[in-house]
Structure formats: C-alpha cells, structure tokens
Amino acid sequence: MEKMTTNKKRLLIVGGVAGGASCAARSRRLSETAEIIIFERGQFVSFANCGLPYYVGDVITDEQKLVVANADLFKQRFNIDVRLENEVLEIDREKAVITVKNRKTGEIYPENYDALVLAPGAASIRPPLPGIDLPGIFAVRTIPDSRRIREWISTREVKRAVVVGGGFIGLEMTENLVHRGISVTLLQNQTQVMAPLDPEMATPIHDLLVSHGVTLGLGDGVVGFEANADGSINVITQSGATHATDLVILAIGVRPETTLAKAAGLEIGERGGIRVNAQMQTSDEKIWAVGDVVEVQDFVTKEWTFIPLAGPANRQGRIAAEAIFGRNTQFRGVQGTSVCGIFGLTIATTGANEKTLKRLGWNYDKVYLHPGHHVGYYPNAKPINMKLLFSPGDGRVLGAQAVGEAGVEKRIDVIAMAIQLGATVYDLEEAELCYAPQFGAAKDPVNIAGMIAAKDLREDAPLVHWEDLPKLDGMLLDVREAYEFAAGHVETAVNIPLSELRQRMVELPTDQDIWVYCQVGQRGYYATRALRLNNFRAANLSGGFKTYQAGKFKLNQYLV
C-alpha cells in the first residue's frame, strides 16, 4: 500500500486551463497535505478553448458546456484553492514570493511558495497595424472573446466576415461563420492554409473552401484596417485589395505570455517561450513552467520549438507535478500530432513535415498514397490522401500527413505511436490493425504506406516524385486506360494501359529509365514490378496522377 505523502509543500500555480489545471489536480493526487493555490486572472479556471469556434457557430449552444471544471469543483473534489480574477504581477525569486492583485477589489497582496508553476498560456498575436483596434475586430482565445463575437454577430446582423489566418482557429472559425450564413473571405499571408501540412497536401483544403463559397486569398497578408461611415470595416491587403466586411476574426497565431518570466529573469528560448528541462523546470530550481508558455524539444528533430496544443500541455502539467513531488518522470517532447475538421474534411498530421526536413538538410524519403478508408466493396468508402516521410537508411518513420472525409485521424494516431516507439516502415508493413469491411481493410492504409516505403527501400519498386519529372531522361509511361489518359495526363507521357503492357513491352526502350504512373499509384506499382522482372529500368511515380495534379497544377491556383 502506498504511504500517504506528508509533505507540507506550498505550491502556487499561475494560470489554469490545460497545463495549470492538470498540474494542480495531479499534485493533489500525489500529496494530501500540500497547500495548492491556482491564480487565474480570468473568469474561468478550466475551459475548452478548442471548442470556442463551435460556440460562435452555434454548434455548441450552451456556454456552460465549455467549462471543464469550476472553482467549486476544484475545492470540493481536490481541496484546491482557485482564485479567479486574481492576477500575479511579480515574482521575487530571492524571497520565493509572488505579488498578486485581486482584480475585483483592487487588493494587492503577497504569497510565498515552495514551488511555483507558471501556466499563463499564450496571447493572440495582434500586430500593430493601422486600425487594428477598430470595433468589430476580434481574436478567439477565451470564453468572453467568443461571447463578444456572438453578440456582435447578433446585434449587427453580420452578413460578411474576413478571417485573417488559415491555421486551426482560422479554418474552424471560417466553417462556423459559414454555418451561420455569413459570407467569409479567408486571407492568408502564406501561400497555403494549415502550415503543418506540406503545400501539395493542402490542395484539397483550398478546393473545399472555395466550393463552400469562401473567398480565398493566399499569399496576401493584411496591412491595415479602415472604418467606413456605415460601421463596416475595410480590410486592406499587400496586393492593394480592399475587402469590405462587418466582422474581422484575427487568427494569425499566438505568442507565449512571458511577461512575468522575463521580469523575473528566467531563461527565455529562441522561439520566445520559457526554456525548460525534461521535468518542465525553468532556470530557477523552484519554478516550473507548462503549456503554451514554454519551449520544448521536437521529438523527431530535437529542435527547440513552440507548439501550443492541449495534449502536450496536459502531459506537461502532470510531469511538472510529479517532478515537484519527487518522481523522476520526463517529458519526451512534442510531435505536433494534431487534427482539424473543415466542412466534413479531416486534416491530421504528426511528426516532421517535408518543409522542416528540407530546412534542416536531413536525408529523407517519402511516399504518397490514396487508399480508401475501408474496403471498396462496402458502401461509402472515402479516399484518404496520405503522405509518409521516413529515413532512407533504416526506414525510421519521421512524419505523416493525411487529408480525407473519414478514417484520417485513426491512421495518423497509429503512425504517431509508431514515431514514439522509434518504429520503421517495416513495422508499419507488419502492424496488426482492426479489420472489418466497414472499418478498414485486411491491408490497412497504414500497412500500405509501410509496404510502399519498404518496397522502395528494398528496390522492389523504386519511387520517383512529381517534382522530379523535369529531371527524367527517358520515357514517362502512363498505364491508365485510354479514356483516363484522354481526360488528362502529363504532357510528355506515352499511354500503354496496364492490361496491354505485357503484350507491348517490345515498344519500350531497354536503354532508358522508364517512369511509370497511373491514377493513384497501385497500377503503377504492378507495372513497375512487371517491367523490372523483364529487365527494364522502371520506377513508380508515388501517388500517381492525383498527386501530380495536386502538386504541379493547383499549388498556385488561389494565390493573389
């Protein structure tokens, strides 16, 4: 039986939500005698900020559903003192004392600590642009933020909105505003939405947004705002365009709330967050930091990074608590495993993307595939666009991205765990996963991704990629049926359908490389194997014509 901890430690936590609240609850489960106080400058100690766009969109109609836990619950269930609307103004590290202001009464008072945890989160980026403080321009970070947006929409009878930024919040807000019958323009400074994805993987998202009536302006950042006489706002962009609107949502991103930490002289990292060790301890041995305020190491690349996600924040809170109470647990780092839904499309990613690997100069390889989320003979199979990145030396999985209508997050979750365990594409090949016709296939998309990569590494079916096509000094062979070829093909390709290939191999050069493609890669693989077994120098275009189209033709389609 575990002995009750009699540690009289005084633990103060600055901020609640995910990191601070989980740290407090875990601390109580480790010590019945510690005094635990949470100081929260807002009105809510623990709320679901990931649900805020859906509250604005009336998908969630009851504001109380967003409250994960209130101050009374913390007191009754955990004997934790939560002080709402109490803002920590200063840390005196030498005396181990914080200065607190009660925002309701104006009282300023000190509190001493044995251990201090900083979990103030991150603040929405609000760049100093002309007109940025005009009425009708909102960020979405707290329940009061979403409450104000709902009120503005109702009282102003909003018909038009401009969303600035195409990340998680930007996309979710776009969907929810459209859900409320509002015409939306989405402006993004970068040339794609969803920066964690590689550009060609974002193509289906761009097409989907436009198909739902969203005006999409990529590569066109906002430079200012102007008020109109009727109360509307002009949003002015780098291209010189002006977008008249009734509402602006700023979803540019967030930055760590490090004011307290900087004033206290704690070490701040290169990415602007508090630098912590594997036990979430700062440069002061009595102070820990968790959640959106910290920098942590990327699990794959080992780079210091800033990734504000709820899952890592919760884990960090628990690890800080365990470190404070003497357990030797460590934070493994972040993989950026994340998912987003937009108009019925699911977008998920984990690990490193190709942009990062290129920037770091890593040696890597990749595969594209477009499998159904379950077997094709069962009704309503939906394709998943997948991309797997791996090390060409040992096959270690480095990252994955997937976009589709169903089964997307399931596959990325499997690959996320594979990355955690240092697994290889050969492990994905052999992974035993659930199968019934309505759920998957005997060869799951995860298996298929591993198989394609493993066959490339074994040189059974070497891969080439759409961006490599200009380098080809040989034949490009399209093995789709003639009607598919007629509907669209790569300009220099020769068409010999797979069904005729064995009879027509005499038409192929034996002294040149032959790069083969079909629609999504499967027939190309069959053709590549047949050609290689007949002594042709064949390779398969990964992802087929579908990936070629996404990368070659559509990347710049919505650029301003």
Disulfide bonds with the S-S distance in Angstrom:
none
